Amino acid sequence: MLERVADSLALLRFLGKASLLITITTNPKWLEIVSQLGPSQTALDILVVVCRAFQARLVALERFLYSRFSCVVYKIKVIEF
């Protein structure tokens, strides 16, 4: 983790400040998650589905950003579970 922080700070010094800071969190009421729940299940019971839904949304967000901003100099991505 310390190496990642050091790399990020080096990018910041060399290439300049970031233009965007985006945070995405998982909503247990997303349709992809709710549709996979059993009668008495919650999102905590099917963590694999929750992780897959988050990953799919993250990929969609990245594709959207790359389509809108043609020149991406650097990207730092941190995922916490």
C-alpha positions as a Markdown table, in Angstrom:
| # | Residue | x | y | z |
|---|---|---|---|---|
| 1 | Met | 0.0 | 0.0 | 0.0 |
| 2 | Leu | 2.8 | 2.4 | 0.8 |
| 3 | Glu | 4.3 | 1.8 | -2.7 |
| 4 | Arg | 1.0 | 2.7 | -4.3 |
| 5 | Val | 0.8 | 5.9 | -2.3 |
| 6 | Ala | 4.3 | 6.8 | -3.2 |
| 7 | Asp | 3.6 | 6.1 | -6.9 |
| 8 | Ser | 0.5 | 8.2 | -6.8 |
| 9 | Leu | 2.3 | 11.1 | -5.2 |
| 10 | Ala | 5.1 | 10.9 | -7.8 |
| 11 | Leu | 2.5 | 11.0 | -10.6 |
| 12 | Leu | 0.9 | 14.1 | -8.9 |
| 13 | Arg | 4.3 | 15.9 | -8.7 |
| 14 | Phe | 5.3 | 15.0 | -12.3 |
| 15 | Leu | 2.0 | 15.4 | -14.2 |
| 16 | Gly | 0.1 | 17.8 | -12.0 |
| 17 | Lys | -3.1 | 17.8 | -10.0 |
| 18 | Ala | -6.0 | 15.5 | -10.9 |
| 19 | Ser | -9.0 | 17.1 | -12.6 |
| 20 | Leu | -11.6 | 14.7 | -11.2 |
| 21 | Leu | -12.1 | 12.8 | -8.0 |
| 22 | Ile | -15.0 | 10.3 | -8.4 |
| 23 | Thr | -16.4 | 8.1 | -5.7 |
| 24 | Ile | -18.8 | 5.2 | -6.4 |
| 25 | Thr | -20.4 | 3.1 | -3.7 |
| 26 | Thr | -22.5 | 0.0 | -4.0 |
| 27 | Asn | -26.3 | 0.4 | -3.4 |
| 28 | Pro | -27.8 | -2.9 | -2.2 |
| 29 | Lys | -31.1 | -1.8 | -3.9 |
| 30 | Trp | -29.5 | -2.0 | -7.4 |
| 31 | Leu | -31.7 | -4.0 | -9.7 |
| 32 | Glu | -28.8 | -6.4 | -10.5 |
| 33 | Ile | -28.6 | -7.3 | -6.8 |
| 34 | Val | -32.2 | -7.3 | -5.9 |
| 35 | Ser | -33.1 | -9.6 | -8.8 |
| 36 | Gln | -30.8 | -12.3 | -7.4 |
| 37 | Leu | -32.1 | -12.2 | -3.9 |
| 38 | Gly | -34.1 | -15.1 | -2.5 |
| 39 | Pro | -37.3 | -14.6 | -0.4 |
| 40 | Ser | -35.5 | -13.9 | 2.9 |
| 41 | Gln | -32.0 | -12.9 | 1.7 |
| 42 | Thr | -30.2 | -9.6 | 1.9 |
| 43 | Ala | -27.3 | -8.3 | -0.1 |
| 44 | Leu | -24.9 | -9.5 | 2.6 |
| 45 | Asp | -26.0 | -13.1 | 1.8 |
| 46 | Ile | -24.8 | -12.9 | -1.8 |
| 47 | Leu | -21.6 | -11.0 | -1.7 |
| 48 | Val | -20.4 | -12.5 | -5.0 |
| 49 | Val | -23.3 | -10.9 | -6.8 |
| 50 | Val | -22.7 | -7.6 | -5.1 |
| 51 | Cys | -19.1 | -7.6 | -6.1 |
| 52 | Arg | -20.0 | -8.5 | -9.7 |
| 53 | Ala | -22.6 | -5.7 | -9.9 |
| 54 | Phe | -20.1 | -3.2 | -8.5 |
| 55 | Gln | -17.4 | -4.3 | -11.0 |
| 56 | Ala | -19.9 | -4.0 | -13.9 |
| 57 | Arg | -20.9 | -0.5 | -12.9 |
| 58 | Leu | -17.3 | 0.5 | -12.4 |
| 59 | Val | -16.4 | -0.7 | -15.9 |
| 60 | Ala | -19.4 | 1.2 | -17.3 |
| 61 | Leu | -18.3 | 4.3 | -15.5 |
| 62 | Glu | -14.7 | 4.1 | -16.9 |
| 63 | Arg | -16.0 | 3.5 | -20.4 |
| 64 | Phe | -18.2 | 6.5 | -20.1 |
| 65 | Leu | -15.4 | 8.7 | -18.8 |
| 66 | Tyr | -13.0 | 7.6 | -21.6 |
| 67 | Ser | -15.7 | 8.4 | -24.2 |
| 68 | Arg | -16.2 | 11.9 | -22.8 |
| 69 | Phe | -12.6 | 12.7 | -22.1 |
| 70 | Ser | -10.5 | 11.7 | -25.0 |
| 71 | Cys | -7.2 | 12.4 | -23.3 |
| 72 | Val | -6.6 | 10.6 | -20.0 |
| 73 | Val | -3.1 | 11.2 | -18.8 |
| 74 | Tyr | -3.2 | 9.1 | -15.7 |
| 75 | Lys | -5.7 | 7.2 | -13.5 |
| 76 | Ile | -5.4 | 6.1 | -9.9 |
| 77 | Lys | -8.0 | 3.7 | -8.8 |
| 78 | Val | -8.6 | 2.5 | -5.2 |
| 79 | Ile | -11.2 | -0.1 | -4.4 |
| 80 | Glu | -12.0 | -0.7 | -0.7 |
| 81 | Phe | -14.1 | -3.7 | 0.4 |
